[in-house]
Amino acid sequence: MPTPPPIPTGLRGRCPRCGEGHLFQGFLAVRPRCEACKLDYSSFDSADGPAFFVMSIVGLIVVGTALWLEISYEPPIWVHALVAGTLSIGLSLLLVRPLKGLLIALQYANEAEQGRFEQ
C-alpha cells in the first residue's frame, strides 16, 4: 500500500503510514499505535517543535495585528489586550494539534531518528 503524503495526513491527525487510523487520543496525547495498520507510535516524538512553530506564527500575527490596529485606529490599551489575548489563545489552540501531527508525519516520511554521536 502506498504511503500517503505527509503534509495533509499530518494536518488531519491521521496515521503517517496508512492515512486511516487516528494519531491522537484526546487533544494532544499520541495513541500507542494505529488502530488500522498497527504502526507503533512510541518512537515518534515531536518534542517542542509544535510549540516553537505555534509561538512564531501566532507572535507574527498578533504583533502585526497590534501594529495595524494602533496605526489605523489608535484604540485604548484594553482593546489591544482583548484582541491580543483572544488571538493568542485562539490561534494557539487552533494550530498546536495540526502542527504536532504534521511534525510526526514528517518524522515518519523522512525516517528521522534521535541524533547520536559516533564514537
PyMOL commands that place a pseudoatom at each C-alpha (Angstrom):
pseudoatom trace, name=CA, resn=MET, resi=1, chain=A, elem=C, hetatm=0, pos=[0.000, 0.000, 0.000]
pseudoatom trace, name=CA, resn=PRO, resi=2, chain=A, elem=C, hetatm=0, pos=[1.432, 3.429, -0.916]
pseudoatom trace, name=CA, resn=THR, resi=3, chain=A, elem=C, hetatm=0, pos=[2.360, 5.859, 1.843]
pseudoatom trace, name=CA, resn=PRO, resi=4, chain=A, elem=C, hetatm=0, pos=[0.051, 8.897, 1.917]
pseudoatom trace, name=CA, resn=PRO, resi=5, chain=A, elem=C, hetatm=0, pos=[1.545, 12.394, 1.529]
pseudoatom trace, name=CA, resn=PRO, resi=6, chain=A, elem=C, hetatm=0, pos=[2.804, 13.555, 4.938]
pseudoatom trace, name=CA, resn=ILE, resi=7, chain=A, elem=C, hetatm=0, pos=[1.539, 17.147, 4.958]
pseudoatom trace, name=CA, resn=PRO, resi=8, chain=A, elem=C, hetatm=0, pos=[-2.226, 16.603, 4.537]
pseudoatom trace, name=CA, resn=THR, resi=9, chain=A, elem=C, hetatm=0, pos=[-2.066, 13.375, 6.536]
pseudoatom trace, name=CA, resn=GLY, resi=10, chain=A, elem=C, hetatm=0, pos=[-0.311, 15.036, 9.467]
pseudoatom trace, name=CA, resn=LEU, resi=11, chain=A, elem=C, hetatm=0, pos=[-2.509, 18.130, 9.414]
pseudoatom trace, name=CA, resn=ARG, resi=12, chain=A, elem=C, hetatm=0, pos=[-5.587, 15.887, 9.609]
pseudoatom trace, name=CA, resn=GLY, resi=13, chain=A, elem=C, hetatm=0, pos=[-4.101, 13.927, 12.527]
pseudoatom trace, name=CA, resn=ARG, resi=14, chain=A, elem=C, hetatm=0, pos=[-4.051, 10.587, 10.711]
pseudoatom trace, name=CA, resn=CYS, resi=15, chain=A, elem=C, hetatm=0, pos=[-1.592, 7.699, 10.733]
pseudoatom trace, name=CA, resn=PRO, resi=16, chain=A, elem=C, hetatm=0, pos=[1.515, 8.558, 8.695]
pseudoatom trace, name=CA, resn=ARG, resi=17, chain=A, elem=C, hetatm=0, pos=[1.766, 5.032, 7.245]
pseudoatom trace, name=CA, resn=CYS, resi=18, chain=A, elem=C, hetatm=0, pos=[-1.821, 4.220, 6.200]
pseudoatom trace, name=CA, resn=GLY, resi=19, chain=A, elem=C, hetatm=0, pos=[-3.600, 7.599, 6.454]
pseudoatom trace, name=CA, resn=GLU, resi=20, chain=A, elem=C, hetatm=0, pos=[-6.642, 5.920, 8.009]
pseudoatom trace, name=CA, resn=GLY, resi=21, chain=A, elem=C, hetatm=0, pos=[-6.061, 5.484, 11.736]
pseudoatom trace, name=CA, resn=HIS, resi=22, chain=A, elem=C, hetatm=0, pos=[-6.176, 8.328, 14.229]
pseudoatom trace, name=CA, resn=LEU, resi=23, chain=A, elem=C, hetatm=0, pos=[-2.901, 9.746, 15.508]
pseudoatom trace, name=CA, resn=PHE, resi=24, chain=A, elem=C, hetatm=0, pos=[-4.253, 11.397, 18.660]
pseudoatom trace, name=CA, resn=GLN, resi=25, chain=A, elem=C, hetatm=0, pos=[-6.022, 10.128, 21.723]
pseudoatom trace, name=CA, resn=GLY, resi=26, chain=A, elem=C, hetatm=0, pos=[-7.560, 13.229, 23.243]
pseudoatom trace, name=CA, resn=PHE, resi=27, chain=A, elem=C, hetatm=0, pos=[-6.365, 16.701, 22.322]
pseudoatom trace, name=CA, resn=LEU, resi=28, chain=A, elem=C, hetatm=0, pos=[-2.569, 16.252, 22.156]
pseudoatom trace, name=CA, resn=ALA, resi=29, chain=A, elem=C, hetatm=0, pos=[-1.810, 12.781, 23.529]
pseudoatom trace, name=CA, resn=VAL, resi=30, chain=A, elem=C, hetatm=0, pos=[-0.480, 10.434, 20.854]
pseudoatom trace, name=CA, resn=ARG, resi=31, chain=A, elem=C, hetatm=0, pos=[-2.078, 6.976, 20.719]
pseudoatom trace, name=CA, resn=PRO, resi=32, chain=A, elem=C, hetatm=0, pos=[0.135, 3.961, 21.434]
pseudoatom trace, name=CA, resn=ARG, resi=33, chain=A, elem=C, hetatm=0, pos=[-0.457, 2.564, 17.905]
pseudoatom trace, name=CA, resn=CYS, resi=34, chain=A, elem=C, hetatm=0, pos=[-2.620, 2.953, 14.823]
pseudoatom trace, name=CA, resn=GLU, resi=35, chain=A, elem=C, hetatm=0, pos=[-5.945, 1.163, 15.073]
pseudoatom trace, name=CA, resn=ALA, resi=36, chain=A, elem=C, hetatm=0, pos=[-5.943, 0.438, 11.333]
pseudoatom trace, name=CA, resn=CYS, resi=37, chain=A, elem=C, hetatm=0, pos=[-2.396, -0.722, 10.445]
pseudoatom trace, name=CA, resn=LYS, resi=38, chain=A, elem=C, hetatm=0, pos=[-0.965, -1.231, 13.972]
pseudoatom trace, name=CA, resn=LEU, resi=39, chain=A, elem=C, hetatm=0, pos=[2.005, 1.135, 13.420]
pseudoatom trace, name=CA, resn=ASP, resi=40, chain=A, elem=C, hetatm=0, pos=[3.745, 1.714, 16.771]
pseudoatom trace, name=CA, resn=TYR, resi=41, chain=A, elem=C, hetatm=0, pos=[3.709, 5.433, 17.567]
pseudoatom trace, name=CA, resn=SER, resi=42, chain=A, elem=C, hetatm=0, pos=[6.042, 5.178, 20.584]
pseudoatom trace, name=CA, resn=SER, resi=43, chain=A, elem=C, hetatm=0, pos=[9.132, 6.074, 18.518]
pseudoatom trace, name=CA, resn=PHE, resi=44, chain=A, elem=C, hetatm=0, pos=[7.659, 9.402, 17.381]
pseudoatom trace, name=CA, resn=ASP, resi=45, chain=A, elem=C, hetatm=0, pos=[8.497, 12.468, 19.450]
pseudoatom trace, name=CA, resn=SER, resi=46, chain=A, elem=C, hetatm=0, pos=[7.724, 15.953, 18.203]
pseudoatom trace, name=CA, resn=ALA, resi=47, chain=A, elem=C, hetatm=0, pos=[9.226, 17.423, 21.416]
pseudoatom trace, name=CA, resn=ASP, resi=48, chain=A, elem=C, hetatm=0, pos=[8.966, 21.245, 21.475]
pseudoatom trace, name=CA, resn=GLY, resi=49, chain=A, elem=C, hetatm=0, pos=[8.702, 21.627, 17.700]
pseudoatom trace, name=CA, resn=PRO, resi=50, chain=A, elem=C, hetatm=0, pos=[4.956, 22.359, 17.587]
pseudoatom trace, name=CA, resn=ALA, resi=51, chain=A, elem=C, hetatm=0, pos=[5.216, 24.885, 20.428]
pseudoatom trace, name=CA, resn=PHE, resi=52, chain=A, elem=C, hetatm=0, pos=[8.054, 26.723, 18.683]
pseudoatom trace, name=CA, resn=PHE, resi=53, chain=A, elem=C, hetatm=0, pos=[6.173, 26.974, 15.383]
pseudoatom trace, name=CA, resn=VAL, resi=54, chain=A, elem=C, hetatm=0, pos=[2.922, 27.973, 17.118]
pseudoatom trace, name=CA, resn=MET, resi=55, chain=A, elem=C, hetatm=0, pos=[4.688, 30.725, 19.086]
pseudoatom trace, name=CA, resn=SER, resi=56, chain=A, elem=C, hetatm=0, pos=[6.413, 32.008, 15.957]
pseudoatom trace, name=CA, resn=ILE, resi=57, chain=A, elem=C, hetatm=0, pos=[3.285, 32.042, 13.789]
pseudoatom trace, name=CA, resn=VAL, resi=58, chain=A, elem=C, hetatm=0, pos=[0.978, 33.420, 16.474]
pseudoatom trace, name=CA, resn=GLY, resi=59, chain=A, elem=C, hetatm=0, pos=[3.557, 36.028, 17.514]
pseudoatom trace, name=CA, resn=LEU, resi=60, chain=A, elem=C, hetatm=0, pos=[3.851, 37.372, 13.977]
pseudoatom trace, name=CA, resn=ILE, resi=61, chain=A, elem=C, hetatm=0, pos=[0.082, 37.538, 13.553]
pseudoatom trace, name=CA, resn=VAL, resi=62, chain=A, elem=C, hetatm=0, pos=[-0.561, 39.170, 16.950]
pseudoatom trace, name=CA, resn=VAL, resi=63, chain=A, elem=C, hetatm=0, pos=[2.218, 41.754, 16.596]
pseudoatom trace, name=CA, resn=GLY, resi=64, chain=A, elem=C, hetatm=0, pos=[1.179, 42.556, 13.021]
pseudoatom trace, name=CA, resn=THR, resi=65, chain=A, elem=C, hetatm=0, pos=[-2.435, 42.947, 14.081]
pseudoatom trace, name=CA, resn=ALA, resi=66, chain=A, elem=C, hetatm=0, pos=[-1.449, 45.155, 17.047]
pseudoatom trace, name=CA, resn=LEU, resi=67, chain=A, elem=C, hetatm=0, pos=[0.629, 47.416, 14.808]
pseudoatom trace, name=CA, resn=TRP, resi=68, chain=A, elem=C, hetatm=0, pos=[-2.115, 47.684, 12.206]
pseudoatom trace, name=CA, resn=LEU, resi=69, chain=A, elem=C, hetatm=0, pos=[-4.727, 48.352, 14.904]
pseudoatom trace, name=CA, resn=GLU, resi=70, chain=A, elem=C, hetatm=0, pos=[-2.613, 51.065, 16.531]
pseudoatom trace, name=CA, resn=ILE, resi=71, chain=A, elem=C, hetatm=0, pos=[-1.724, 52.820, 13.272]
pseudoatom trace, name=CA, resn=SER, resi=72, chain=A, elem=C, hetatm=0, pos=[-5.246, 52.648, 11.843]
pseudoatom trace, name=CA, resn=TYR, resi=73, chain=A, elem=C, hetatm=0, pos=[-7.480, 53.300, 14.867]
pseudoatom trace, name=CA, resn=GLU, resi=74, chain=A, elem=C, hetatm=0, pos=[-5.358, 54.263, 17.923]
pseudoatom trace, name=CA, resn=PRO, resi=75, chain=A, elem=C, hetatm=0, pos=[-7.609, 52.309, 20.322]
pseudoatom trace, name=CA, resn=PRO, resi=76, chain=A, elem=C, hetatm=0, pos=[-7.278, 52.284, 24.134]
pseudoatom trace, name=CA, resn=ILE, resi=77, chain=A, elem=C, hetatm=0, pos=[-4.946, 49.732, 25.714]
pseudoatom trace, name=CA, resn=TRP, resi=78, chain=A, elem=C, hetatm=0, pos=[-7.787, 47.462, 26.841]
pseudoatom trace, name=CA, resn=VAL, resi=79, chain=A, elem=C, hetatm=0, pos=[-8.740, 46.901, 23.183]
pseudoatom trace, name=CA, resn=HIS, resi=80, chain=A, elem=C, hetatm=0, pos=[-5.160, 45.840, 22.435]
pseudoatom trace, name=CA, resn=ALA, resi=81, chain=A, elem=C, hetatm=0, pos=[-5.213, 43.490, 25.429]
pseudoatom trace, name=CA, resn=LEU, resi=82, chain=A, elem=C, hetatm=0, pos=[-8.553, 41.988, 24.404]
pseudoatom trace, name=CA, resn=VAL, resi=83, chain=A, elem=C, hetatm=0, pos=[-7.547, 41.498, 20.770]
pseudoatom trace, name=CA, resn=ALA, resi=84, chain=A, elem=C, hetatm=0, pos=[-4.059, 40.171, 21.546]
pseudoatom trace, name=CA, resn=GLY, resi=85, chain=A, elem=C, hetatm=0, pos=[-5.296, 37.824, 24.271]
pseudoatom trace, name=CA, resn=THR, resi=86, chain=A, elem=C, hetatm=0, pos=[-8.108, 36.436, 22.168]
pseudoatom trace, name=CA, resn=LEU, resi=87, chain=A, elem=C, hetatm=0, pos=[-5.896, 35.954, 19.104]
pseudoatom trace, name=CA, resn=SER, resi=88, chain=A, elem=C, hetatm=0, pos=[-3.056, 34.403, 21.109]
pseudoatom trace, name=CA, resn=ILE, resi=89, chain=A, elem=C, hetatm=0, pos=[-5.199, 31.848, 22.919]
pseudoatom trace, name=CA, resn=GLY, resi=90, chain=A, elem=C, hetatm=0, pos=[-7.463, 31.064, 19.975]
pseudoatom trace, name=CA, resn=LEU, resi=91, chain=A, elem=C, hetatm=0, pos=[-4.736, 30.671, 17.363]
pseudoatom trace, name=CA, resn=SER, resi=92, chain=A, elem=C, hetatm=0, pos=[-2.524, 28.653, 19.711]
pseudoatom trace, name=CA, resn=LEU, resi=93, chain=A, elem=C, hetatm=0, pos=[-5.293, 26.155, 20.425]
pseudoatom trace, name=CA, resn=LEU, resi=94, chain=A, elem=C, hetatm=0, pos=[-6.221, 26.032, 16.758]
pseudoatom trace, name=CA, resn=LEU, resi=95, chain=A, elem=C, hetatm=0, pos=[-2.669, 25.409, 15.477]
pseudoatom trace, name=CA, resn=VAL, resi=96, chain=A, elem=C, hetatm=0, pos=[-0.934, 23.177, 18.038]
pseudoatom trace, name=CA, resn=ARG, resi=97, chain=A, elem=C, hetatm=0, pos=[-2.646, 19.871, 17.179]
pseudoatom trace, name=CA, resn=PRO, resi=98, chain=A, elem=C, hetatm=0, pos=[-2.289, 20.059, 13.370]
pseudoatom trace, name=CA, resn=LEU, resi=99, chain=A, elem=C, hetatm=0, pos=[1.348, 21.146, 13.690]
pseudoatom trace, name=CA, resn=LYS, resi=100, chain=A, elem=C, hetatm=0, pos=[2.126, 18.282, 16.080]
pseudoatom trace, name=CA, resn=GLY, resi=101, chain=A, elem=C, hetatm=0, pos=[0.533, 15.831, 13.632]
pseudoatom trace, name=CA, resn=LEU, resi=102, chain=A, elem=C, hetatm=0, pos=[2.473, 17.395, 10.759]
pseudoatom trace, name=CA, resn=LEU, resi=103, chain=A, elem=C, hetatm=0, pos=[5.820, 17.062, 12.542]
pseudoatom trace, name=CA, resn=ILE, resi=104, chain=A, elem=C, hetatm=0, pos=[5.113, 13.423, 13.441]
pseudoatom trace, name=CA, resn=ALA, resi=105, chain=A, elem=C, hetatm=0, pos=[4.109, 12.613, 9.848]
pseudoatom trace, name=CA, resn=LEU, resi=106, chain=A, elem=C, hetatm=0, pos=[7.262, 14.307, 8.541]
pseudoatom trace, name=CA, resn=GLN, resi=107, chain=A, elem=C, hetatm=0, pos=[9.370, 12.314, 11.011]
pseudoatom trace, name=CA, resn=TYR, resi=108, chain=A, elem=C, hetatm=0, pos=[7.876, 9.112, 9.627]
pseudoatom trace, name=CA, resn=ALA, resi=109, chain=A, elem=C, hetatm=0, pos=[8.202, 10.158, 5.976]
pseudoatom trace, name=CA, resn=ASN, resi=110, chain=A, elem=C, hetatm=0, pos=[11.856, 11.176, 6.383]
pseudoatom trace, name=CA, resn=GLU, resi=111, chain=A, elem=C, hetatm=0, pos=[12.732, 8.280, 8.694]
pseudoatom trace, name=CA, resn=ALA, resi=112, chain=A, elem=C, hetatm=0, pos=[14.008, 10.746, 11.321]
pseudoatom trace, name=CA, resn=GLU, resi=113, chain=A, elem=C, hetatm=0, pos=[15.758, 9.290, 14.332]
pseudoatom trace, name=CA, resn=GLN, resi=114, chain=A, elem=C, hetatm=0, pos=[17.281, 10.549, 17.542]
pseudoatom trace, name=CA, resn=GLY, resi=115, chain=A, elem=C, hetatm=0, pos=[20.627, 12.276, 16.931]
pseudoatom trace, name=CA, resn=ARG, resi=116, chain=A, elem=C, hetatm=0, pos=[23.685, 10.319, 18.079]
pseudoatom trace, name=CA, resn=PHE, resi=117, chain=A, elem=C, hetatm=0, pos=[27.387, 10.963, 18.355]
pseudoatom trace, name=CA, resn=GLU, resi=118, chain=A, elem=C, hetatm=0, pos=[29.556, 8.388, 16.606]
pseudoatom trace, name=CA, resn=GLN, resi=119, chain=A, elem=C, hetatm=0, pos=[32.479, 7.034, 18.592]
for i in range(1, 119): cmd.bond("trace and resi %d" % i, "trace and resi %d" % (i + 1))
show_as sticks, trace
zoom trace
